[in-house]
Structure formats: C-alpha cells, structure tokens
C-alpha cells in the first residue's frame, strides 16, 4: 500500500510538466506561486505529523525534528547547495542544472519518511499525506522542468527526470514503513524527523525565492490557504 | 478571596510575565541589519511554534471553527496593513516600514491575547482546582511572546524598558477576557475554537508576510531557516512541558 501510494505521489510529478506544453517559458511569478502552494502543503503536512507525534513523548519528536533539520542543513552544506537559487531560468552554467536535480532528489527523502511515518499512524492518514505530497510534487516538477526546458532538455526527458528525482521518496517511504513496523518504538522519531526536515525545506528552499518572484502578500496568502486546507482535511482524515 | 478577583489576579500575573521577555535584550548593544534579520527570524520561529500549539488545541474543539477563525485572522492582518499603509507613522525614532512593522506586531500580539484570555477563563471554569498551575503555565508561556515582541521592537530603537512595557500591554487582554469567560463559561466555550484559530491565523500570516521576507533580505538563507525551525521546535516542546 505504502509502495503504491508513494509511487503515485512520485508519478504525479509528471503532470507538472503539462503547463510547459502550452507555454514555452513559464513566467517567473507563476513559479513563485507554485512554490508558495507547495510550502503551504508541506507546512500543513508537518503540522499534522507534529500533532501525531505529540501522542508520544514530546521530547522524542523534538529530538527527531532537530535531527531532521540538521540532516537537510548538512546535505545542503555537503552538496554546496545551501545558497542555491532554485528558480533561475536564465542561469546558464552547466553545474547549475545538475545541482538543481541533486537538490530535488535529496529533498524527496524527508517527504518519503513523512509518508511512511504517517501510514503507520493510520492508513487513511498515510494516504492523505501521500496525496498532499503528490499535489506538492506537481508545482515542484513544473519549476524543475521549466529550468530543464530553458536549458534545452526535451519535454519528455524533463518529465522523466522530474519523476526520477522523486524515486527517493518512494524508496524512503517503503524503508521507513518497513523499519518502523519492525520497531514500533521508532515511530515518534520518524515523525519528528519528517516534521523538522519538512519545515527546514520550506524555510530554506521554497519560501526565500518565492518572495523575490511574487509579492509578499500573495505568497503569504497562498501559503496560509494551502496550509489551512491541509490541516483541516488531514484532521478529518485522522 | 472572591473567585472572580482571583481569576483577575492570576490573569494580571500572566500579563506581567510577558514583560520578562524583554530582558535578554539588555545584553544587545549593536543593532546591525543582520541582528534585525536574526531577531525577525527568532520572533518568527516563536510565533509559528505558538501557532502550531494553538491549532492542536483548537482542532480538539472543532476543526472547521478553527479554520474559519484562522481565515478571519488573515483578513484582520490584511485589513490592518491596509489601514496603516495610508498613514505616515512615527514611532519614536522609527518611521516608514519599520514603524509599520512595530505597530503591526503590537496589534497582532495584543489581538491574539484576547483568545488566550478566553482560554484561561474557560479552563478555570472547567475546574478551579488547577488554577494556580494553569496560571504558572500561561505566565511562563507568555515570556517567549514578550521575547518575540521585543525582538521586533528593540532592534528598531525602542528602549528595553519600553519593550517590556509593550510586551505587558500586549497581554492585558488576558485578565480582561479571562473574567467574563470564567463567569460565562457556557457562552464562551463555543467561541473558543474561533478565537484560537484567529490567533494562530493572524500570527502565521504576520510571520509570512512581514517577518520572514525581511529576514531573508539581510541574513543568509540557511541561517534564517535554521533559526526559525529550531526556535519553532523549541517553542512547541516548551509549551508541551511547561
């Protein structure tokens, strides 16, 4: 089940390429909006996982969250991508394209942990988080493929790469599910890890660029709306 | 002591505790743009953490009501921003964007205290035996809120004493609302999820629309992200255990 739903979440990212069929260049404002929506979805998912982790010892979730934050911070630092601007359509350097792909691949890992952990809280909750991640993958893939397109990558290849960057998500969803079902005590740790890394991702990758590309108010409204919707629906799903 | 007087007294103690949040700024002298940016990030993390805690509570009373309250909170900030945009603001030495941000911060935190006051009153009504413990909990939890306010005011040139004063001011609605909420628990209880949602929505929106964008301008992204996310986690744990 976890395999199925996380695969759907990864596969859906191909849909993100569709807007590029119609338009040769996506306006940079639209990428800002897409990232704002993605931020809201991730913050909402982080909130739901957090409130699930509070059913256990809160400090475990807290330590897990700090580990998640440090993990993402460290992978960025190690990959030399911590100051990477994810939406620069006009950047020509070869290494930029690879770095964007790398970041997107690393970034899918915590999303996988989130899906796997949520599925262990309850199946409907896991499906819901997988859906939220699927919806979030669409604008992410749009931004990614817009960058790839502007560098002359073919559209079908861009779609393929967008899906590939999310394979880590499927892998980690399944691994998290397997490991935590074998050792149930690990659940609050996994939940905390997902919470911390999702929040850090939003703050370090998604929001800073969005602000530059679209107005502060637009970004804040879109993010809060998406977050509110996820929290409400997720709360009903639990 | 008369129970109403007691609730009021406890409410006042919690309000005064907010002023303690200004104290760490006694040790800050240099106030460069980087310090302002980091203080914004700190305030942002504290407010996001507080909002997460509030939403957990709000959804226990009713998810839809909390969401509706949250939407109201967002609209409230947008309206306040619009109202402030038309005026020339002079707050002490600050003007323009700085002044607007300070006024907005005090308004947001004060507005959010109304629903906290209701929460205090309703919880007292639910059994006065735990009154002292609840008071201590809320008083302690107010300190980081004072810290958040001071983090916005102090780098913009407000003295520490005034930071403490505005922090206390922002919590005055707590005793003011706690008493009627305690007296008319049954009438106030249904309003609670709306109020909690309002407080959370207003704080989250304030962070997203004012504090974060400015923090990103003057400080490196990874530092802002680390500071906000770690403060957020710290705040959630703080509220869980105290």
Interface residues (C-beta under 8 A of the other chain):
Chain A: X47 X50 X51 X54 X58 X59 X62 X65 X66 X69 X73 X76 X77 X82 X83 X195 X196 X199 X200 X203 X204 X207 X208 X211 X216 X217 X219 X220 X221 X223 X224 X227 X228 X231 X232 X235 X236
Chain B: X52 X55 X56 X59 X63 X64 X67 X70 X71 X74 X78 X81 X201 X204 X205 X208 X209 X210 X212 X213 X216 X220 X221 X222 X224 X225 X226 X228 X229 X230 X232 X233 X234 X236 X237 X240 X241
